[in-house]
Amino acid sequence: MKALEAEIIADETLPLRESNLVFGEGNPDTEVLFIGEAPGARENELRRPFVGRSGQLLDKLLGELGWPRTDVYITNIVKRRPPDNRDPLPQEIEAYRPYLARQIAIIKPLVIATLGRFAMNYFLPLGKITRDQGKLFPAGKLFIYPMFHPAAALRSTGTLNDFRQSFQKLPAVIAKCRTLKN
């Protein structure tokens, strides 16, 4: 992982280099890989994924499952913050694609829990977050489990309830994926 991070740092062709690299963190031997869209302001400042208000909600829900944050791995499809907190552009997503693919290959998760529509659409281009969140999708040797982004959950009680419900299903989802994989 350190070698891959060093490669990203050295790659001067990548966009958004005016922002800090937020590579990802956690247990590379996890069964669950959480992937969001891009770092926010707090993440850029601390160079860590999901440490702002969205990250606090993510940590709270992990705690409700009895999972320490250090037991999972958390990253984003784009590794640097877009200006003015705008959505990542397609060319930015594409530029970071080989690096995320290598992160996934190193971690070898059973389940990728996507946080928000950009992360979901990275794996499921025709997916709709309101329709597909909380559902399980096979993808080769792993499974994609789309969920709302924690930031969206913080803006709406209904979305928060759906996000929490999907989150609480994660242990059962992992158990099901173990069975399906074997």
C-alpha positions as CSV (number, residue, x, y, z in Angstrom):
1,M,0.0,0.0,0.0
2,K,2.8,2.4,0.8
3,A,4.4,1.8,-2.6
4,L,1.0,2.5,-4.3
5,E,0.6,5.7,-2.2
6,A,4.1,6.8,-3.2
7,E,3.2,6.2,-6.9
8,I,0.2,8.5,-6.6
9,I,2.2,11.2,-5.0
10,A,4.8,11.0,-7.7
11,D,2.3,10.9,-10.6
12,E,2.3,14.5,-11.9
13,T,-0.3,13.7,-14.5
14,L,-3.1,13.3,-11.9
15,P,-5.6,16.2,-11.6
16,L,-6.4,18.1,-8.4
17,R,-2.7,18.2,-7.3
18,E,-3.3,21.5,-5.6
19,S,-5.2,19.5,-2.9
20,N,-3.6,17.0,-0.5
21,L,-3.6,13.3,-1.2
22,V,-6.2,11.4,0.9
23,F,-5.1,7.8,0.0
24,G,-7.3,5.8,2.4
25,E,-6.9,4.1,5.7
26,G,-7.8,1.1,7.7
27,N,-7.2,-2.7,7.7
28,P,-6.1,-3.9,4.3
29,D,-7.2,-7.4,5.3
30,T,-10.8,-6.4,5.8
31,E,-13.8,-8.0,4.2
32,V,-15.5,-4.6,3.8
33,L,-14.1,-1.7,1.8
34,F,-16.0,1.6,2.1
35,I,-15.6,3.9,-0.9
36,G,-16.9,7.4,-1.2
37,E,-16.6,9.9,-4.0
38,A,-13.8,12.4,-3.0
39,P,-12.3,14.1,0.1
40,G,-14.0,17.1,1.6
41,A,-12.4,20.1,3.3
42,R,-11.7,18.4,6.6
43,E,-10.4,15.3,4.9
44,N,-8.1,17.4,2.7
45,E,-6.8,19.3,5.8
46,L,-6.1,16.1,7.8
47,R,-5.3,13.8,4.8
48,R,-7.6,11.2,6.1
49,P,-10.9,9.9,4.6
50,F,-14.3,10.6,6.2
51,V,-13.2,12.6,9.3
52,G,-15.7,15.5,9.0
53,R,-19.4,15.3,9.9
54,S,-20.0,12.5,7.4
55,G,-17.1,10.6,9.0
56,Q,-18.5,11.0,12.4
57,L,-21.8,9.5,11.3
58,L,-19.9,6.6,9.6
59,D,-17.9,6.0,12.8
60,K,-21.1,6.1,14.9
61,L,-22.8,3.4,12.7
62,L,-19.6,1.3,12.6
63,G,-19.7,1.5,16.4
64,E,-23.3,0.4,16.5
65,L,-22.2,-2.8,14.7
66,G,-19.3,-3.2,17.2
67,W,-16.8,-2.6,14.4
68,P,-13.8,-0.4,15.2
69,R,-13.0,1.9,12.3
70,T,-9.6,0.3,12.2
71,D,-11.2,-3.1,11.2
72,V,-12.5,-1.8,7.9
73,Y,-10.8,0.1,5.0
74,I,-12.1,3.5,3.9
75,T,-11.1,5.4,0.7
76,N,-12.6,7.4,-2.2
77,I,-12.7,7.0,-6.0
78,V,-10.9,10.4,-6.4
79,K,-8.0,10.8,-4.0
80,R,-7.9,14.6,-3.9
81,R,-10.5,17.3,-3.1
82,P,-12.2,19.0,-6.0
83,P,-12.3,22.8,-5.7
84,D,-15.3,24.3,-3.9
85,N,-16.5,20.8,-2.9
86,R,-17.9,20.3,-6.4
87,D,-18.6,16.8,-7.8
88,P,-15.7,15.0,-9.3
89,L,-15.5,15.3,-13.1
90,P,-15.5,12.2,-15.3
91,Q,-11.9,12.8,-16.3
92,E,-10.8,13.1,-12.7
93,I,-12.6,9.8,-11.9
94,E,-10.9,8.1,-14.9
95,A,-7.4,9.5,-13.9
96,Y,-7.6,7.9,-10.5
97,R,-9.3,4.7,-11.7
98,P,-6.1,2.6,-12.1
99,Y,-5.0,3.5,-8.6
100,L,-8.3,2.5,-7.0
101,A,-8.3,-0.7,-9.0
102,R,-4.9,-1.5,-7.5
103,Q,-6.1,-0.6,-4.0
104,I,-9.0,-3.0,-4.5
105,A,-6.7,-5.7,-5.8
106,I,-4.4,-5.4,-2.8
107,I,-7.2,-5.4,-0.2
108,K,-9.3,-8.1,-2.0
109,P,-12.5,-7.3,-0.1
110,L,-15.5,-9.5,-0.1
111,V,-17.9,-6.5,-0.2
112,I,-17.4,-3.0,-1.5
113,A,-19.9,-0.7,0.3
114,T,-20.2,2.3,-1.9
115,L,-21.1,5.6,-0.2
116,G,-23.2,7.8,-2.5
117,R,-24.1,7.8,-6.2
118,F,-20.6,8.6,-7.6
119,A,-19.0,5.6,-5.9
120,M,-22.0,3.4,-6.8
121,N,-21.9,4.5,-10.5
122,Y,-18.2,3.8,-10.6
123,F,-19.1,0.1,-10.3
124,L,-22.7,0.2,-11.4
125,P,-22.9,2.8,-14.2
126,L,-26.7,2.3,-14.7
127,G,-27.4,2.3,-11.0
128,K,-29.8,4.7,-9.3
129,I,-29.0,5.4,-5.6
130,T,-32.6,5.8,-4.5
131,R,-33.5,2.5,-6.2
132,D,-30.4,0.4,-5.5
133,Q,-29.1,1.5,-2.1
134,G,-29.3,-1.4,0.4
135,K,-29.3,-4.0,-2.4
136,L,-26.5,-6.5,-3.2
137,F,-24.9,-6.8,-6.6
138,P,-22.4,-9.5,-7.6
139,A,-19.3,-8.2,-9.5
140,G,-16.9,-10.9,-10.4
141,K,-15.2,-12.2,-7.2
142,L,-16.7,-9.5,-5.0
143,F,-20.0,-7.8,-4.2
144,I,-21.1,-4.2,-4.5
145,Y,-23.4,-2.9,-1.7
146,P,-24.6,0.7,-2.5
147,M,-25.6,2.9,0.4
148,F,-26.4,6.6,0.6
149,H,-23.6,9.0,1.3
150,P,-23.4,9.9,5.0
151,A,-23.6,13.6,4.0
152,A,-27.0,13.0,2.3
153,A,-28.1,11.1,5.4
154,L,-27.2,14.2,7.5
155,R,-29.6,16.4,5.4
156,S,-32.7,14.2,5.6
157,T,-34.3,12.1,8.3
158,G,-35.7,9.7,5.8
159,T,-32.4,9.2,4.1
160,L,-30.7,8.8,7.5
161,N,-33.2,6.1,8.4
162,D,-32.6,4.3,5.1
163,F,-28.8,4.7,5.5
164,R,-28.9,3.3,9.0
165,Q,-31.1,0.4,8.0
166,S,-28.7,-0.5,5.1
167,F,-25.7,-0.2,7.4
168,Q,-27.3,-2.5,10.0
169,K,-27.7,-5.1,7.3
170,L,-23.9,-5.2,6.6
171,P,-23.1,-8.2,8.9
172,A,-25.9,-10.3,7.3
173,V,-24.8,-9.1,3.8
174,I,-21.2,-10.2,4.6
175,A,-22.5,-13.6,5.8
176,K,-24.5,-14.1,2.7
177,C,-21.5,-13.1,0.5
178,R,-19.3,-15.6,2.2
179,T,-21.9,-18.3,1.4
180,L,-22.3,-17.2,-2.2
181,K,-18.5,-17.1,-2.7
182,N,-18.0,-20.7,-1.6
